[in-house]
């Protein structure tokens, strides 16, 4: 059985590689065509090729489950067409045992997917975001029309809201506005800065205009009379250092797609959001989806098994590959539907991430078991038809 497992693994790896090369190449081609409109003075064609190369791990990360499903169906259908699976079945190897063999074959792919998910894709996404910030002055997501917004506590038990117009690489920012509130939620200071630098737990601001508002400003304005003393003062400073819980990594996490972040970075960002009483639903769902991602490959292989095993004595490869593509696209749409429905319906994060996988695994196992016992069932059904005709 070891020889058969190596042979099947070689066929599946070969077919999956061919499918992934075709899919990734197709997606990168369309992305390159779409990016040609952005080529200009600041972004050259060589820069565009560089950004597309950084997107390669992201495309591979997204297409690996579908590529594995189509590649496995293609390989198993080829083996069935050459009657090699029939020989294995005739030698006493059951469908469930073949499924166990396929799961063993998937283990190296699961380990590779873990490395891709935890190390290669986050590093490429981080580098790509920094490169887009440097070359184009913006990234694809995370920015409102008013800029990037952050919230955190300060050293005086109050609240600080930070608005950043432009993010740069390595913690550099431009166009910074700070709103500092007292514990009773009254405004203490309004700070504008031309630029800043996040490093080692501090935000160093440069070119500062600070408007300080005294605590009696609210009562003075409520009286409706001219106050006897100024309620605020404007101070101009060259530099100022502010303690902050934000880091360059957390700044970049604001603009990254949560599914493309490493689990450790996601946990750190979720902790930061929870500490500042911000919503973490999207990040928690992404964390569970990251955990379930390697398991998705086992589900894809399980779905491919009954498709590759069915009708081993007749039928070509084309219908099976087409069915595999339909199921792969359907599974991807089900995942997206579960994500959107889970966010709208306030589902538990683990349910949003795991329900599509568990549902796909259950349906594939039922289909495989039904195929495993198709001969007794067909004989029983034929006997029932003959009895009805005789009656």
C-alpha positions in Angstrom: 0.0 0.0 0.0 3.0 2.3 0.6 3.9 2.0 -3.1 0.4 2.8 -4.2 0.2 5.8 -1.8 3.4 7.2 -3.2 2.1 6.8 -6.7 -1.2 8.4 -6.0 0.6 11.3 -4.1 2.8 11.9 -7.0 -0.1 12.1 -9.4 -2.1 14.4 -7.1 0.9 16.7 -6.4 1.6 17.0 -10.1 -2.0 17.8 -11.1 -2.4 20.2 -8.2 0.7 22.1 -9.2 -0.4 22.4 -12.8 -3.8 23.7 -11.8 -2.4 26.2 -9.3 0.1 27.5 -11.8 -2.8 28.0 -14.3 -5.1 29.6 -11.7 -2.5 31.9 -10.1 -1.2 32.9 -13.6 -4.7 33.8 -14.7 -5.5 35.9 -11.6 -2.2 37.7 -11.8 -2.7 38.5 -15.5 -6.1 40.1 -14.8 -4.7 42.0 -11.8 -1.8 43.2 -14.0 -4.2 44.4 -16.6 -6.3 46.2 -14.0 -3.1 47.8 -12.5 -1.9 49.3 -15.8 -4.3 52.2 -15.3 -2.3 53.2 -12.2 1.1 53.4 -14.1 2.3 57.0 -14.2 5.0 59.3 -12.8 5.0 57.8 -9.3 4.3 54.2 -10.3 6.4 52.7 -13.1 5.8 49.5 -14.9 8.7 47.9 -13.0 7.1 48.9 -9.7 3.8 47.4 -10.9 5.5 44.1 -11.6 7.1 44.2 -8.2 3.8 44.8 -6.4 2.2 41.9 -8.4 5.1 39.7 -7.3 4.4 40.5 -3.7 0.7 39.6 -4.3 1.7 36.1 -5.5 1.6 34.5 -2.0 -1.8 36.0 -1.5 -3.2 34.5 -4.7 -1.7 31.2 -3.8 -3.2 31.4 -0.3 -6.7 32.0 -1.7 -6.6 29.5 -4.5 -4.8 26.6 -2.8 -8.1 24.9 -1.6 -9.8 25.2 -5.0 -6.6 24.2 -6.8 -6.2 21.1 -4.6 -9.8 20.1 -5.2 -9.5 20.4 -9.0 -6.1 18.8 -9.0 -7.2 15.8 -6.9 -10.3 15.3 -9.0 -8.2 15.4 -12.1 -5.6 12.9 -10.8 -8.2 10.5 -9.3 -10.3 10.6 -12.5 -7.2 9.8 -14.6 -6.4 6.9 -12.3 -9.9 5.7 -12.6 -9.9 6.0 -16.4 -6.8 3.8 -16.5 -8.5 1.3 -14.2 -5.8 1.7 -11.6 -8.3 2.6 -8.9 -10.4 -0.5 -10.0 -7.4 -2.7 -9.4 -7.0 -1.2 -5.9 -10.6 -1.7 -5.1 -10.5 -5.3 -6.5 -7.6 -6.1 -4.3 -9.7 -5.4 -1.2 -9.0 -1.7 -0.6 -12.2 0.0 0.6 -13.2 3.5 -0.2 -12.7 4.6 3.4 -9.2 3.2 3.3 -8.5 5.1 0.1 -9.9 8.2 1.8 -7.5 7.6 4.7 -4.6 7.4 2.2 -5.7 10.7 0.6 -5.7 12.3 4.0 -2.1 11.1 4.6 -1.2 12.5 1.2 -2.7 15.9 2.3 -0.6 16.2 5.4 2.5 17.7 3.7 0.2 20.2 1.9 -1.4 21.1 5.3 2.1 21.8 6.7 3.0 23.8 3.6 -0.3 25.7 3.9 0.4 26.5 7.6 3.8 28.0 6.6 2.2 29.9 3.8 -0.5 31.2 6.1 1.6 32.1 9.1 4.9 33.3 7.6 5.0 33.9 3.8 1.6 35.5 3.2 1.7 37.9 6.2 5.3 39.0 5.3 4.4 39.5 1.7 1.2 41.4 2.6 3.1 43.6 5.0 5.8 44.4 2.5 3.2 45.0 -0.2 1.3 47.4 2.0 4.4 49.4 2.9 5.4 49.4 -0.8 2.0 50.7 -1.9 2.2 53.4 0.8 5.7 54.5 -0.5 4.9 54.3 -4.2 1.2 55.3 -4.3 0.6 57.0 -1.0 -2.2 54.7 -0.1 -3.3 51.1 0.3 -6.3 49.1 -0.8 -8.3 49.1 2.4 -8.7 50.4 6.0 -8.9 54.1 5.1 -11.9 56.4 5.3 -12.2 59.6 3.4 -11.1 61.4 6.5 -8.1 59.2 7.0 -7.2 56.4 9.5 -8.7 56.5 13.0 -7.4 55.0 16.2 -8.6 55.1 19.8 -6.7 54.4 23.0 -6.4 55.4 26.7 -3.9 57.9 27.9 -1.8 58.3 31.0 -4.4 60.6 32.7 -7.2 58.0 32.7 -8.8 59.8 29.8 -9.3 58.8 26.1 -7.2 59.7 23.1 -8.5 59.6 19.5 -5.9 59.8 16.8 -6.6 60.7 13.2 -3.9 60.1 10.6 -4.1 61.4 7.1 -1.3 59.4 5.6 0.5 56.3 6.8 4.1 55.6 5.8 6.5 52.7 6.2 8.2 51.8 9.5 5.8 53.8 11.7 6.0 57.2 9.8 2.8 59.2 9.6 1.8 62.5 8.2 -1.1 64.9 8.9 -1.8 63.8 12.6 -4.7 65.1 14.6 -5.2 64.2 18.3 -8.4 64.6 20.3 -7.6 64.2 24.0 -10.5 63.8 26.4 -10.7 63.8 30.2 -12.3 60.9 32.2 -15.6 62.8 32.1 -15.4 62.8 28.2 -14.9 66.6 28.0 -12.3 67.7 25.5 -8.9 68.6 27.1 -6.7 69.3 24.0 -6.8 69.4 20.3 -3.5 68.7 18.7 -2.4 69.1 15.0 1.0 67.9 13.8 2.6 67.9 10.4 4.2 64.5 10.8 5.1 61.9 13.4 6.9 58.7 14.1 5.7 55.6 16.1 8.6 53.8 17.8 9.3 52.1 21.1 5.9 52.9 22.8 6.0 56.6 21.9 4.6 58.8 19.2 7.0 61.7 18.4 5.2 64.6 16.8 6.8 67.4 14.7 5.4 70.7 13.7 2.7 70.9 16.4 -0.1 73.3 17.0 -1.8 72.4 20.3 -5.1 74.0 21.6 -5.5 73.4 25.3 -9.0 73.7 26.7 -9.4 74.4 30.4 -11.8 72.4 32.6 -14.0 75.4 33.3 -14.7 75.9 29.6 -18.0 74.0 29.6 -19.5 75.9 32.5 -18.2 79.3 31.2 -19.8 78.6 27.8 -23.0 77.4 29.4 -23.5 80.8 31.2 -23.9 82.6 27.9 -21.6 85.5 29.1 -18.1 86.5 28.2 -15.8 84.6 30.5 -13.5 86.6 32.7 -10.5 84.4 31.8 -9.6 82.6 28.6 -11.0 79.1 28.3 -8.2 77.9 26.1 -4.8 78.7 24.8 -2.9 77.8 21.6 0.7 76.5 21.9 3.1 75.9 19.1 5.9 73.3 19.6 8.6 71.9 17.4 8.4 68.3 18.8 6.5 66.4 21.4 6.7 62.8 22.6 3.5 61.0 23.7 3.3 57.6 25.3 1.1 55.3 23.2 0.0 51.7 22.9 0.1 51.8 19.1 3.1 50.3 17.3 4.1 50.3 13.6 2.7 46.7 13.4 -0.6 47.8 14.8 -0.8 50.7 12.4 -0.2 48.3 9.5 -2.7 45.8 11.0 -5.3 48.5 10.6 -5.0 48.4 6.8 -4.3 44.6 6.3 -6.9 42.1 5.5 -7.4 40.1 8.8 -7.2 36.7 7.0 -3.8 37.6 5.7 -2.3 38.4 9.1 -0.4 35.9 11.2 -2.2 34.4 14.2 0.1 36.1 16.7 -0.4 39.5 15.0 -4.2 38.9 15.0 -4.2 38.0 18.7 -2.1 41.2 19.5 -4.5 43.4 17.5 -7.6 41.8 19.0 -6.1 42.4 22.5 -5.5 46.1 21.5 -9.1 46.5 20.3 -10.6 44.8 23.4 -8.5 47.0 25.7 -9.9 50.1 24.0 -13.5 48.8 23.9 -13.6 48.5 20.1 -15.3 45.9 18.0 -13.4 42.7 17.4 -16.0 40.6 15.6 -14.3 40.7 12.2 -10.9 39.9 13.6 -12.2 37.0 15.8 -13.9 35.5 12.8 -10.6 35.9 10.8 -8.7 34.2 13.6 -11.0 31.2 13.5 -10.8 31.1 9.7 -7.0 31.1 10.0 -7.2 28.2 12.4 -9.6 26.3 10.1 -7.6 27.0 6.9 -5.4 23.9 7.0 -8.5 21.8 7.9 -10.1 23.2 4.7 -7.5 21.2 2.6 -8.7 18.0 4.2 -12.2 18.9 3.4 -11.3 19.6 -0.2 -9.6 16.2 -0.5 -12.6 14.5 1.1 -14.9 16.2 -1.5 -12.6 15.1 -4.3 -12.7 11.4 -3.2 -16.3 10.5 -4.2 -16.0 12.5 -7.5 -12.8 10.7 -8.5 -14.1 7.3 -7.5 -17.5 7.4 -9.2 -18.2 5.6 -12.4 -14.7 4.2 -12.6 -15.6 2.0 -15.6 -17.2 4.5 -17.8 -17.2 8.3 -18.4 -14.4 10.6 -19.2 -12.4 13.0 -17.1 -14.1 16.2 -18.3 -17.4 15.9 -16.4 -15.6 15.1 -13.2 -13.3 18.0 -13.5 -16.3 20.3 -14.3 -18.1 18.9 -11.3 -15.0 19.6 -9.2 -14.8 23.2 -10.4 -18.5 23.7 -9.6 -18.1 22.3 -6.1 -15.0 24.3 -5.5 -16.6 27.6 -6.5 -19.8 26.6 -4.6 -17.7 25.9 -1.5 -15.9 29.3 -1.8 -19.3 31.1 -2.2 -20.6 29.2 0.8 -17.6 30.4 2.9 -18.2 34.0 1.8 -22.0 33.6 2.5 -21.3 32.2 6.0 -18.9 35.1 6.7 -21.4 37.8 5.7 -24.4 36.0 7.4 -22.3 35.4 10.5 -21.4 39.1 10.7 -25.0 40.2 10.1 -26.5 37.6 12.4 -24.0 37.9 15.2 -23.0 34.3 15.0 -20.3 32.8 17.2 -16.9 33.3 15.4 -16.1 29.6 15.5 -19.5 28.8 13.9 -18.9 31.3 11.1 -15.5 29.8 10.3 -16.2 26.1 10.8 -19.8 25.4 9.7 -19.0 25.5 6.0 -16.1 23.1 6.5 -18.1 20.7 8.7 -21.0 20.8 6.3 -18.8 20.1 3.3 -17.0 17.3 5.1 -20.3 15.7 6.2 -21.8 15.8 2.7 -18.6 14.3 1.2 -18.5 11.5 3.7 -22.2 10.7 3.1 -21.6 10.6 -0.7 -18.6 8.3 -0.2 -20.5 5.9 2.0 -23.4 5.9 -0.4 -20.9 4.9 -3.2 -19.3 2.3 -1.0 -22.6 0.5 -0.7 -24.0 1.3 -4.1 -24.0 -2.3 -5.3 -26.2 -3.8 -2.5 -28.5 -0.8 -2.8 -28.8 -1.2 -6.5 -29.6 -4.9 -6.2 -32.2 -4.2 -3.6 -33.8 -1.5 -5.7 -33.8 -3.8 -8.8 -35.4 -6.6 -6.8 -38.1 -4.3 -5.6 -38.9 -3.3 -9.1 -39.1 -6.9 -10.2 -41.5 -7.6 -7.4 -43.7 -4.7 -8.3 -43.9 -5.8 -11.9 -44.7 -9.4 -10.9 -47.5 -8.1 -8.7 
